[in-house]
Amino acid sequence: MARFKIGLDSGHSLQTNGKETPFIPELGRKIKEYEFNNAVKYKLMIAVNRCGMDYADLDPGDADIPLAQRSAKANVEKCDILISIHYNALDDKWDNNKGGLCVFHYPNSVEGRKLATCIHKYLRQGTKQLDRGVLSANFHMVRVPKMPAVLSENGFMDDRFEASLMLKESFQLEVAEEHCMGICEYLGVPYVKIDVSTPPVNSGGGSIPNPTPGTSMDKTEFMNEVKGVTEMLKVGSRGPEVENLQIDLTKLGYDTKGTDGIFGNNTKIAVIAFQADHKLSQDGIVGVNTQRFLESVMAAPRDSLAKEIDALKAKIIALNNTIGIYQNKLVAIKNIVEGK
């Protein structure tokens, strides 16, 4: 029996203008959409191979391959279905009211809608995101290919939380496996669960590429750096991390009106005051930079604090002495005036 072939497309290249997050201070740069898309495509290649299917890489390498060339390759390779992986954006401005996932198919494509519905079924079961549903659009990559095709939008680059997921390898893997489960359901192929103890085996249908330089897959230290962005605390956060934050802020003189472990408006006001005093972005969100400054202040050596206290005491003593001198002078003047 012939093996199914899946056409896989990573949406945009490293060279594509735009298609990136707003600037992320915690990383010192923007994240390209390609960094997520290509990583997921690479993991999906491994997944479809594991489930007994072949694939065609429609945009290998980092070059910006024209859409017409990608769709033509899918047609020439006689792919059974096509998956185009994307990450959405609205206006390149941070806004936590954006966000969400959806899967597009070509209008009036019955099979395209079936495929999109199968993939969407599993995507919505993963990391909690706004579900924008199964949608139709006249996109090139779902219109021109001769096979059922879908375009998945797996988050928003200008939503802070979803941007923080883009370089998180566990999220990339989750999204790839969810796509694979949907593909298997649509094609009637048994889904083979991932075995993390077994290295990936390429059983044919295209070579599994090496991780692209510059992405999270070959830069462990960079992954460790971005990890902290996903653990930010903000209004609505709850738990021991919030309680510890409240305790630390209170010790430093920033009143959170209690240490109940619930990040409410009072805690946000205290965070903004701390950020203002340390010349940080005053958004009331405890991300990597704010957390680092807080830890640094809390870790200040006690002897250094003691020296500051001693210096203040010395200033108070000197001020009292000065006051005493002026008080004596006032008494002398008073005596002169009264003829004493």
Residue frames relative to the residue before (quaternion, step in Angstrom):
aa qw qx qy qz dx dy dz
M 1.0000 0.0000 0.0000 0.0000 0.00 0.00 0.00
A 0.4732 -0.6908 0.4689 0.2812 3.58 -0.85 0.99
R 0.4346 -0.6916 0.5172 0.2556 3.54 -1.09 0.75
F 0.5006 -0.6250 0.5033 0.3249 3.55 -1.09 0.68
K 0.1901 -0.7621 0.6074 0.1185 3.55 -1.15 0.68
I 0.1957 -0.7947 0.5709 0.0655 3.54 -0.83 1.10
G 0.2776 -0.7409 0.5868 0.1725 3.59 -0.79 0.98
L 0.0857 -0.8221 0.5629 -0.0062 3.57 -0.70 1.13
D 0.0362 -0.8051 0.5891 -0.0585 3.55 -0.79 1.12
S 0.2804 -0.7956 0.5189 0.1386 3.59 -0.86 0.97
G 0.6469 -0.6127 0.3065 0.3349 3.55 1.08 0.71
H 0.8023 -0.1555 0.1713 0.5502 3.58 0.28 -1.29
S 0.4296 -0.7082 0.5013 0.2501 3.56 -1.18 0.53
L 0.6848 -0.4493 0.3666 0.4413 3.55 -1.32 0.02
Q 0.6946 0.4907 -0.2688 0.4522 3.57 1.14 -0.67
T 0.4976 0.6707 -0.4329 0.3394 3.60 1.22 -0.26
N 0.4417 -0.6995 0.4951 0.2655 3.58 -0.79 1.03
G 0.7787 0.2304 -0.2118 0.5437 3.56 -1.03 0.80
K 0.6182 0.5824 -0.3765 0.3700 3.57 -0.93 -0.88
E 0.5936 0.5256 -0.3739 0.4813 3.54 0.78 1.11
T 0.5996 -0.5549 0.4305 0.3837 3.55 -1.27 0.30
P 0.5676 -0.4849 0.4863 0.4541 3.57 -1.28 0.01
F 0.6792 -0.4824 0.3445 0.4327 3.60 -1.24 0.27
I 0.1927 -0.7749 0.5960 0.0846 3.56 -0.94 0.98
P 0.3647 -0.7683 0.4786 0.2182 3.63 -0.28 1.23
E 0.6326 0.5611 -0.3399 0.4116 3.59 1.00 -0.80
L 0.7349 0.3705 -0.2140 0.5261 3.59 1.18 -0.58
G 0.3851 -0.7317 0.4751 0.3009 3.55 1.20 -0.47
R 0.7658 0.2414 -0.1599 0.5742 3.59 1.20 0.40
K 0.5099 -0.5829 0.5161 0.3658 3.54 -1.38 -0.15
I 0.3530 -0.6961 0.5725 0.2512 3.58 -1.26 0.34
K 0.3660 -0.7265 0.5419 0.2113 3.55 -0.81 1.01
E 0.5637 -0.5962 0.4481 0.3550 3.58 -1.05 0.75
Y 0.6067 0.5930 -0.3357 0.4094 3.56 1.06 -0.82
E 0.6068 0.5798 -0.3624 0.4053 3.58 1.03 -0.71
F 0.6758 0.4327 -0.2832 0.5253 3.58 1.10 -0.66
N 0.6812 0.5247 -0.3073 0.4076 3.57 0.70 -1.10
N 0.7060 0.4702 -0.2749 0.4526 3.57 0.80 -1.02
A 0.6265 0.5342 -0.3387 0.4554 3.57 1.04 -0.74
V 0.6602 0.4881 -0.3049 0.4826 3.58 0.98 -0.84
K 0.6283 0.5337 -0.3413 0.4516 3.60 0.98 -0.80
Y 0.6399 0.5293 -0.3155 0.4592 3.57 0.96 -0.88
K 0.6886 0.4687 -0.2767 0.4792 3.59 0.92 -0.90
L 0.6392 0.5190 -0.3235 0.4662 3.58 1.10 -0.67
M 0.5649 0.5764 -0.3784 0.4532 3.60 1.12 -0.60
I 0.6702 0.4954 -0.2843 0.4740 3.54 0.91 -0.99
A 0.6672 0.5273 -0.3020 0.4308 3.57 0.95 -0.90
V 0.6908 0.4617 -0.3016 0.4676 3.60 0.85 -0.90
N 0.5894 0.5505 -0.3574 0.4709 3.59 1.11 -0.62
R 0.6601 0.5251 -0.2987 0.4465 3.55 0.92 -0.97
C 0.7194 0.4208 -0.2301 0.5024 3.57 1.13 -0.69
G 0.6252 -0.6081 0.3201 0.3701 3.59 1.22 0.44
M 0.5923 0.5513 -0.3817 0.4468 3.58 1.16 0.52
D 0.3973 -0.6809 0.5573 0.2606 3.55 -1.28 0.39
Y 0.1734 -0.7785 0.5901 0.1250 3.56 -1.27 0.13
A 0.2246 -0.7145 0.6382 0.1781 3.52 -1.35 0.31
D 0.2976 -0.7441 0.5738 0.1686 3.56 -0.75 1.10
L 0.2467 -0.8326 0.4843 0.1067 3.57 -0.30 1.27
D 0.7922 0.1537 -0.1064 0.5809 3.60 1.20 -0.30
P 0.0039 -0.8370 0.5469 -0.0168 3.61 0.56 1.12
G 0.7762 0.3255 -0.2464 0.4804 3.56 -1.17 0.61
D 0.6285 -0.5688 0.4050 0.3427 3.54 -1.37 -0.14
A 0.4811 0.6872 -0.4358 0.3262 3.60 1.25 -0.17
D 0.4602 -0.6644 0.5167 0.2823 3.56 -1.19 0.63
I 0.1142 -0.8278 0.5489 0.0217 3.57 0.05 1.33
P 0.5029 -0.6687 0.4500 0.3122 3.64 -0.77 0.97
L 0.5943 -0.5979 0.4060 0.3529 3.56 -1.08 0.74
A 0.6259 0.5511 -0.3401 0.4346 3.58 1.01 -0.81
Q 0.6463 0.5125 -0.3131 0.4707 3.57 1.06 -0.75
R 0.6428 0.5218 -0.3248 0.4573 3.59 1.02 -0.77
S 0.6905 0.4700 -0.2870 0.4691 3.59 0.82 -0.98
A 0.6215 0.5392 -0.3409 0.4547 3.58 1.06 -0.75
K 0.6418 0.5204 -0.3220 0.4622 3.58 1.00 -0.82
A 0.6313 0.5291 -0.3358 0.4569 3.58 0.99 -0.79
N 0.6638 0.4974 -0.3000 0.4711 3.57 1.02 -0.82
V 0.6590 0.5036 -0.3047 0.4683 3.59 0.96 -0.88
E 0.6933 0.4686 -0.2673 0.4778 3.59 0.98 -0.84
K 0.3163 -0.7811 0.4762 0.2512 3.58 1.35 -0.17
C 0.0962 0.8136 -0.5598 0.1240 3.52 0.83 1.05
D 0.4732 -0.6753 0.4897 0.2831 3.57 -1.10 0.68
I 0.7750 -0.0193 0.0155 0.6315 3.57 1.13 -0.68
L 0.2339 -0.7587 0.5885 0.1526 3.58 -1.28 0.28
I 0.1115 -0.7767 0.6192 0.0319 3.53 -1.03 0.93
S 0.0709 -0.7791 0.6225 0.0227 3.59 -0.75 1.06
I 0.2176 -0.8195 0.5259 0.0676 3.57 -0.53 1.25
H 0.0335 0.8184 -0.5680 0.0798 3.58 -0.79 1.04
Y 0.1907 -0.7103 0.6554 0.1718 3.52 -1.48 0.08
N 0.4056 -0.7821 0.4336 0.1893 3.53 -0.56 1.23
A 0.0225 -0.7616 0.6448 0.0599 3.58 -1.37 0.08
L 0.3274 -0.7532 0.5371 0.1924 3.55 -1.18 0.53
D 0.8337 -0.1583 0.1449 0.5089 3.59 0.45 -1.16
D 0.5383 -0.6613 0.3887 0.3490 3.61 1.18 0.49
K 0.6072 0.4874 -0.3846 0.4959 3.57 1.11 0.70
W 0.5223 -0.6496 0.4481 0.3231 3.57 -0.93 0.90
D 0.2029 0.7476 -0.6116 0.1609 3.54 -0.92 0.96
N 0.2820 -0.8008 0.5093 0.1405 3.56 -0.42 1.24
N 0.5705 0.5710 -0.3930 0.4405 3.59 1.26 0.14
K 0.5303 0.5801 -0.4249 0.4491 3.57 1.28 0.13
G 0.4228 0.7493 -0.4605 0.2187 3.54 -0.86 -0.94
G 0.5294 0.6451 -0.4682 0.2906 3.50 -1.33 0.31
L 0.3101 -0.7335 0.5800 0.1715 3.53 -1.32 0.40
C 0.0669 0.7737 -0.6295 0.0270 3.55 -1.27 0.45
V 0.2333 -0.7491 0.6006 0.1537 3.55 -1.28 0.31
F 0.2257 -0.7990 0.5501 0.0894 3.58 -0.76 1.12
H 0.0430 -0.7401 0.6687 0.0568 3.53 -1.32 0.55
Y 0.6006 -0.5529 0.4172 0.3993 3.58 -1.25 0.25
P 0.5656 -0.6140 0.4161 0.3606 3.63 -0.92 0.84
N 0.8448 0.1606 -0.1610 0.4844 3.57 -1.04 0.90
S 0.5036 0.6078 -0.4520 0.4155 3.59 1.24 0.27
V 0.3225 -0.7801 0.5061 0.1771 3.56 -0.28 1.27
E 0.7064 0.4485 -0.2676 0.4778 3.57 0.86 -0.97
G 0.6041 0.5524 -0.3519 0.4539 3.57 1.09 -0.68
R 0.6591 0.4985 -0.3068 0.4722 3.56 0.97 -0.84
K 0.6242 0.5357 -0.3403 0.4555 3.60 1.00 -0.78
L 0.6654 0.4957 -0.2965 0.4729 3.57 0.93 -0.93
A 0.6542 0.5098 -0.3124 0.4631 3.59 0.92 -0.89
T 0.6478 0.5249 -0.3157 0.4529 3.59 1.00 -0.82
C 0.6446 0.5236 -0.3178 0.4575 3.58 1.00 -0.82
I 0.6898 0.4641 -0.2851 0.4770 3.61 0.87 -0.92
H 0.6381 0.5371 -0.3194 0.4499 3.57 0.98 -0.86
K 0.5794 0.6113 -0.3599 0.4014 3.58 1.07 -0.78
Y 0.7502 0.3872 -0.2108 0.4928 3.57 0.95 -0.89
L 0.5959 0.5682 -0.3710 0.4294 3.59 1.05 -0.66
R 0.6925 0.4915 -0.2809 0.4473 3.59 0.93 -0.88
Q 0.6335 0.5313 -0.3338 0.4527 3.60 1.25 -0.22
G 0.5960 0.5994 -0.3453 0.4077 3.58 1.28 -0.20
T 0.8303 -0.0740 0.0991 0.5434 3.54 -1.06 -0.82
K 0.5058 -0.6825 0.4384 0.2934 3.57 -0.85 1.00
Q 0.1533 0.7568 -0.6151 0.1594 3.55 -0.66 1.22
L 0.6139 -0.5034 0.4364 0.4235 3.54 -1.28 0.26
D 0.2707 -0.7700 0.5602 0.1415 3.58 -0.83 1.00
R 0.1457 -0.8160 0.5573 0.0479 3.57 -0.44 1.24
G 0.5644 -0.6919 0.3272 0.3094 3.55 1.32 0.17
V 0.5936 -0.5054 0.4746 0.4087 3.50 -1.41 -0.36
L 0.0326 -0.8298 0.5540 -0.0588 3.57 -0.60 1.19
S 0.3075 -0.7276 0.5741 0.2157 3.56 -1.27 0.27
A 0.0670 0.7871 -0.6091 0.0698 3.57 -1.13 0.68
N 0.4850 -0.6772 0.4833 0.2696 3.54 -1.25 0.50
F 0.1917 0.8038 -0.5367 0.1707 3.60 0.94 0.87
H 0.6184 -0.5762 0.3891 0.3663 3.57 -1.08 0.77
M 0.7339 0.4698 -0.2545 0.4195 3.59 0.78 -1.04
V 0.7006 0.3645 -0.3015 0.5343 3.61 1.21 0.02
R 0.6445 0.5395 -0.3104 0.4440 3.60 1.27 -0.28
V 0.7701 0.4254 -0.2051 0.4289 3.57 0.75 -1.08
P 0.6193 0.5447 -0.3803 0.4185 3.65 0.87 -0.71
K 0.4715 -0.7063 0.4667 0.2472 3.56 -1.08 0.81
M 0.6694 0.4614 -0.2901 0.5048 3.57 1.29 -0.14
P 0.6499 -0.4641 0.3808 0.4661 3.63 -1.19 0.16
A 0.0040 -0.8181 0.5722 -0.0574 3.57 -0.79 1.04
V 0.0705 -0.7843 0.6154 0.0343 3.53 -1.15 0.70
L 0.1977 -0.7338 0.6363 0.1327 3.54 -1.30 0.46
S 0.1503 -0.8114 0.5618 0.0585 3.56 -0.57 1.17
E 0.1715 -0.7319 0.6528 0.0938 3.54 -1.06 0.91
N 0.1691 -0.8695 0.4629 0.0326 3.55 -0.27 1.32
G 0.7873 -0.0873 0.0418 0.6090 3.57 1.28 0.26
F 0.4396 -0.6685 0.5264 0.2876 3.55 -1.36 -0.05
M 0.4304 -0.7243 0.4849 0.2343 3.56 -0.82 1.03
D 0.7307 0.3865 -0.2469 0.5058 3.61 1.15 -0.45
D 0.5102 0.5184 -0.4698 0.5003 3.54 1.17 0.73
R 0.4977 -0.7088 0.4000 0.2999 3.61 -0.56 1.14
F 0.6791 0.4911 -0.3065 0.4514 3.57 0.86 -0.93
E 0.7215 0.4431 -0.2663 0.4606 3.58 0.78 -0.98
A 0.5803 0.5469 -0.3787 0.4698 3.60 1.14 -0.48
S 0.6543 0.5299 -0.3143 0.4385 3.57 1.03 -0.79
L 0.6276 0.5471 -0.3323 0.4432 3.60 1.24 -0.37
M 0.5383 0.7041 -0.3839 0.2589 3.57 1.12 -0.68
L 0.7701 0.3268 -0.1797 0.5176 3.59 0.97 -0.82
K 0.4893 0.6503 -0.4376 0.3823 3.56 1.26 0.13
E 0.3920 -0.7737 0.4413 0.2300 3.57 -0.32 1.23
S 0.6149 0.5473 -0.3592 0.4397 3.59 1.05 -0.66
F 0.6515 0.4918 -0.3154 0.4840 3.60 1.07 -0.69
Q 0.6132 0.5395 -0.3453 0.4623 3.60 1.00 -0.77
L 0.6708 0.4942 -0.2886 0.4717 3.56 0.94 -0.94
E 0.6216 0.5487 -0.3348 0.4478 3.58 0.98 -0.84
V 0.6844 0.4886 -0.2849 0.4602 3.57 0.84 -1.01
A 0.6416 0.5236 -0.3240 0.4574 3.60 0.97 -0.82
E 0.6847 0.4803 -0.2881 0.4664 3.58 0.89 -0.93
E 0.6276 0.5247 -0.3414 0.4629 3.60 1.04 -0.70
H 0.6151 0.5177 -0.3412 0.4870 3.59 1.04 -0.72
C 0.6676 0.5154 -0.3061 0.4415 3.57 0.89 -0.95
M 0.6380 0.5213 -0.3318 0.4595 3.60 0.97 -0.80
G 0.6562 0.5030 -0.3080 0.4707 3.59 1.01 -0.80
I 0.6284 0.5303 -0.3255 0.4667 3.56 1.02 -0.83
C 0.6614 0.5119 -0.3045 0.4557 3.57 0.89 -0.96
E 0.6548 0.5082 -0.3196 0.4591 3.58 0.93 -0.87
Y 0.6659 0.5085 -0.3101 0.4492 3.58 0.90 -0.87
L 0.7558 0.3912 -0.2038 0.4839 3.58 0.90 -0.94
G 0.4515 -0.6999 0.4497 0.3225 3.59 1.24 -0.15
V 0.4547 0.6668 -0.4503 0.3819 3.56 1.16 0.67
P 0.4850 -0.6583 0.4727 0.3284 3.64 -0.88 0.80
Y 0.3585 -0.7190 0.5536 0.2192 3.55 -0.94 0.92
V 0.2138 -0.7661 0.5975 0.1022 3.57 -0.82 1.05
K 0.4116 -0.7340 0.4853 0.2374 3.57 -0.56 1.15
I 0.5413 -0.6266 0.4584 0.3227 3.53 -1.13 0.70
D 0.1624 -0.7568 0.6273 0.0854 3.54 -1.05 0.85
V 0.2882 -0.8088 0.4884 0.1555 3.56 -0.17 1.28
S 0.6311 0.5455 -0.3430 0.4318 3.60 1.19 -0.33
T 0.6958 0.4356 -0.2587 0.5091 3.58 1.29 -0.28
P 0.4189 -0.7056 0.5033 0.2708 3.61 -0.77 0.97
P 0.5791 -0.6082 0.4034 0.3634 3.63 -1.03 0.66
V 0.1733 -0.7705 0.6085 0.0775 3.54 -1.08 0.84
N 0.2810 -0.7485 0.5753 0.1730 3.56 -0.82 0.96
S 0.1396 -0.8310 0.5366 0.0445 3.54 -0.42 1.24
G 0.7666 -0.3348 0.1789 0.5179 3.56 1.17 0.41
G 0.7183 0.4695 -0.3120 0.4077 3.53 -1.30 0.17
G 0.7913 -0.2194 0.1229 0.5573 3.57 0.99 0.75
S 0.4300 -0.7061 0.5001 0.2577 3.53 -1.01 0.77
I 0.4134 -0.6782 0.5439 0.2708 3.56 -1.02 0.81
P 0.3439 -0.7865 0.4746 0.1948 3.60 -0.50 1.14
N 0.5485 -0.5498 0.4936 0.3914 3.51 -1.32 0.19
P 0.6232 -0.5320 0.3974 0.4130 3.59 -1.14 0.48
T 0.4994 -0.6718 0.4629 0.2915 3.53 -1.00 0.83
P 0.4796 -0.6626 0.4791 0.3185 3.63 -0.76 0.94
G 0.7619 0.3668 -0.2752 0.4574 3.51 -1.05 0.83
T 0.6569 0.4673 -0.3268 0.4933 3.59 1.24 -0.19
S 0.7102 -0.4859 0.3130 0.4019 3.51 -1.33 0.26
M 0.5904 0.6270 -0.3768 0.3411 3.58 1.08 -0.54
D 0.7853 0.2430 -0.1592 0.5467 3.60 1.05 -0.50
K 0.6680 0.4598 -0.2945 0.5056 3.57 1.18 0.46
T 0.1529 -0.8502 0.4987 0.0719 3.54 0.49 1.26
E 0.6578 0.5195 -0.3247 0.4382 3.54 0.92 -0.85
F 0.6310 0.5247 -0.3328 0.4646 3.56 1.10 -0.66
M 0.6171 0.5340 -0.3343 0.4715 3.58 1.10 -0.71
N 0.6471 0.5124 -0.3238 0.4625 3.57 0.97 -0.81
E 0.6323 0.5407 -0.3239 0.4504 3.57 1.08 -0.75
V 0.7319 0.4291 -0.2478 0.4677 3.58 0.84 -0.96
K 0.4896 0.6874 -0.4286 0.3225 3.58 1.16 -0.44
G 0.6514 0.5471 -0.3222 0.4154 3.55 0.94 -0.84
V 0.5804 0.5922 -0.3858 0.4044 3.59 1.11 -0.56
T 0.6773 0.4987 -0.2973 0.4519 3.59 1.03 -0.75
E 0.6999 0.4556 -0.2702 0.4792 3.58 1.22 -0.27
M 0.3027 0.7764 -0.5052 0.2245 3.58 1.17 0.52
L 0.3240 -0.7271 0.5777 0.1803 3.52 -1.22 0.66
K 0.0886 0.7897 -0.5984 0.1020 3.56 -0.93 0.89
V 0.7420 -0.3683 0.2830 0.4835 3.57 -1.30 0.04
G 0.7391 0.3519 -0.2887 0.4965 3.56 -0.76 1.07
S 0.5628 0.5904 -0.3898 0.4275 3.58 1.23 -0.43
R 0.0631 -0.7926 0.6063 0.0150 3.56 -1.14 0.70
G 0.5768 0.6239 -0.4287 0.3070 3.53 -1.26 0.37
P 0.7564 -0.4054 0.2671 0.4383 3.56 -1.33 -0.02
E 0.5958 0.5641 -0.3758 0.4308 3.61 1.09 -0.59
V 0.6532 0.4955 -0.3093 0.4817 3.58 1.02 -0.79
E 0.6327 0.5345 -0.3294 0.4533 3.58 1.00 -0.82
N 0.6511 0.5051 -0.3098 0.4743 3.58 0.97 -0.87
L 0.6176 0.5409 -0.3321 0.4644 3.56 1.05 -0.80
Q 0.6708 0.5036 -0.2960 0.4569 3.57 0.89 -0.94
I 0.6339 0.5304 -0.3226 0.4613 3.58 1.01 -0.82
D 0.6742 0.5000 -0.2939 0.4571 3.58 0.90 -0.99
L 0.6653 0.5017 -0.3100 0.4578 3.58 0.89 -0.91
T 0.6434 0.5278 -0.3188 0.4536 3.56 0.99 -0.84
K 0.6368 0.5309 -0.3210 0.4578 3.58 0.99 -0.84
L 0.7110 0.4499 -0.2488 0.4796 3.55 1.09 -0.76
G 0.6192 -0.5880 0.3318 0.4009 3.57 1.27 0.08
Y 0.5669 0.5546 -0.3991 0.4602 3.56 1.25 0.29
D 0.2735 -0.8291 0.4710 0.1262 3.55 -0.15 1.33
T 0.1622 -0.7994 0.5748 0.0644 3.59 -0.63 1.16
K 0.4271 -0.7290 0.4350 0.3114 3.58 1.35 0.11
G 0.8126 -0.1216 0.0498 0.5679 3.56 1.01 0.78
T 0.2502 -0.7496 0.5939 0.1510 3.55 -1.29 0.40
D 0.1679 0.8399 -0.4908 0.1598 3.55 0.66 1.19
G 0.5180 -0.6615 0.4117 0.3529 3.61 1.25 -0.01
I 0.6195 0.5000 -0.3523 0.4921 3.58 1.25 0.32
F 0.3073 -0.7629 0.5452 0.1621 3.58 -0.64 1.14
G 0.0839 0.8057 -0.5762 0.1084 3.55 -0.16 1.35
N 0.7869 -0.3368 0.2248 0.4656 3.55 -1.28 -0.26
N 0.6278 0.5419 -0.3444 0.4399 3.61 1.03 -0.72
T 0.6488 0.4948 -0.3136 0.4856 3.57 1.03 -0.79
K 0.6239 0.5372 -0.3378 0.4561 3.58 1.02 -0.78
I 0.6458 0.5186 -0.3203 0.4598 3.60 0.94 -0.87
A 0.6532 0.5086 -0.3077 0.4690 3.58 1.01 -0.86
V 0.6392 0.5202 -0.3225 0.4656 3.59 1.00 -0.81
I 0.6515 0.5143 -0.3162 0.4593 3.60 0.92 -0.90
A 0.6370 0.5191 -0.3289 0.4655 3.60 1.01 -0.78
F 0.6413 0.5104 -0.3162 0.4777 3.58 0.99 -0.83
Q 0.6602 0.5078 -0.3074 0.4602 3.59 0.92 -0.92
A 0.6437 0.5259 -0.3258 0.4505 3.59 0.97 -0.82
D 0.6710 0.5057 -0.2977 0.4532 3.58 0.95 -0.88
H 0.7613 0.3435 -0.1890 0.5164 3.59 1.13 -0.58
K 0.4880 -0.7154 0.3971 0.3039 3.55 1.32 0.52
L 0.3801 0.6908 -0.5062 0.3495 3.56 0.97 0.97
S 0.6468 -0.4741 0.4065 0.4378 3.56 -1.29 0.19
Q 0.2825 -0.8061 0.5044 0.1262 3.59 -0.60 1.18
D 0.2271 0.7983 -0.5196 0.2029 3.56 0.42 1.29
G 0.4697 -0.7021 0.4299 0.3189 3.58 1.28 -0.06
I 0.5911 0.5394 -0.3604 0.4793 3.56 1.30 0.30
V 0.2989 -0.7506 0.5627 0.1749 3.59 -0.87 0.94
G 0.0375 0.7923 -0.6027 0.0872 3.54 -0.13 1.37
V 0.8104 -0.2722 0.1838 0.4852 3.56 -1.24 -0.37
N 0.6936 0.4873 -0.2977 0.4391 3.60 0.77 -1.01
T 0.6717 0.4917 -0.3015 0.4648 3.58 0.84 -0.95
Q 0.6518 0.5178 -0.3183 0.4536 3.57 0.95 -0.86
R 0.6570 0.5153 -0.3138 0.4520 3.58 0.96 -0.84
F 0.6595 0.4940 -0.3128 0.4724 3.58 0.95 -0.84
L 0.6376 0.5304 -0.3240 0.4551 3.57 1.00 -0.82
E 0.6592 0.4987 -0.3021 0.4748 3.57 0.94 -0.90
S 0.6447 0.5330 -0.3199 0.4448 3.57 1.00 -0.84
V 0.6688 0.4893 -0.2979 0.4740 3.57 0.96 -0.89
M 0.6746 0.4988 -0.2988 0.4548 3.58 0.94 -0.87
A 0.7048 0.4623 -0.2588 0.4717 3.56 1.15 -0.64
A 0.3391 0.7539 -0.5026 0.2530 3.61 1.24 0.15
P 0.5251 -0.6579 0.4326 0.3230 3.63 -0.84 0.94
R 0.5402 -0.6476 0.4364 0.3138 3.57 -0.99 0.87
D 0.6423 0.5290 -0.3448 0.4344 3.59 1.00 -0.73
S 0.6025 0.5445 -0.3550 0.4631 3.56 1.16 -0.59
L 0.6503 0.4978 -0.3074 0.4846 3.56 1.00 -0.83
A 0.6297 0.5417 -0.3318 0.4472 3.57 1.02 -0.82
K 0.6380 0.5279 -0.3248 0.4569 3.58 1.01 -0.81
E 0.6395 0.5185 -0.3274 0.4637 3.55 1.03 -0.82
I 0.6433 0.5212 -0.3168 0.4628 3.57 1.02 -0.84
D 0.6453 0.5189 -0.3132 0.4650 3.60 0.97 -0.89
A 0.6463 0.5207 -0.3198 0.4571 3.56 0.99 -0.83
L 0.6480 0.5080 -0.3151 0.4721 3.57 1.02 -0.81
K 0.6288 0.5323 -0.3295 0.4611 3.58 1.03 -0.81
A 0.6456 0.5207 -0.3163 0.4605 3.57 0.98 -0.86
K 0.6465 0.5137 -0.3194 0.4650 3.58 1.00 -0.79
I 0.6393 0.5259 -0.3222 0.4592 3.57 1.05 -0.80
I 0.6432 0.5199 -0.3154 0.4653 3.59 1.00 -0.88
A 0.6579 0.5057 -0.3059 0.4667 3.56 0.95 -0.93
L 0.6437 0.5201 -0.3175 0.4630 3.57 1.02 -0.83
N 0.6427 0.5199 -0.3157 0.4658 3.60 1.01 -0.83
N 0.6320 0.5309 -0.3256 0.4612 3.58 1.02 -0.81
T 0.6481 0.5171 -0.3104 0.4650 3.54 0.97 -0.89
I 0.6386 0.5203 -0.3206 0.4677 3.54 0.99 -0.90
G 0.6394 0.5376 -0.3193 0.4475 3.60 1.01 -0.85
I 0.6353 0.5299 -0.3266 0.4570 3.58 0.96 -0.83
Y 0.6943 0.4683 -0.2804 0.4690 3.57 0.86 -0.97
Q 0.6065 0.5422 -0.3592 0.4574 3.58 1.10 -0.64
N 0.6413 0.5214 -0.3130 0.4679 3.61 1.01 -0.82
K 0.6453 0.5166 -0.3146 0.4667 3.56 1.00 -0.83
L 0.6435 0.5260 -0.3208 0.4542 3.57 0.99 -0.85
V 0.6316 0.5283 -0.3222 0.4670 3.59 1.05 -0.81
A 0.6519 0.5169 -0.3104 0.4600 3.59 0.97 -0.90
I 0.6505 0.5124 -0.3119 0.4658 3.60 0.97 -0.87
K 0.6443 0.5341 -0.3141 0.4483 3.53 0.99 -0.90
N 0.6442 0.5283 -0.3119 0.4568 3.59 1.02 -0.86
I 0.6339 0.5272 -0.3214 0.4658 3.57 1.02 -0.85
V 0.6683 0.5174 -0.2948 0.4458 3.54 0.88 -1.01
E 0.7304 0.4174 -0.2290 0.4898 3.56 0.97 -0.89
G 0.4904 -0.7021 0.4002 0.3262 3.62 1.29 0.08
K 0.3958 0.7154 -0.4821 0.3148 3.51 1.12 0.58
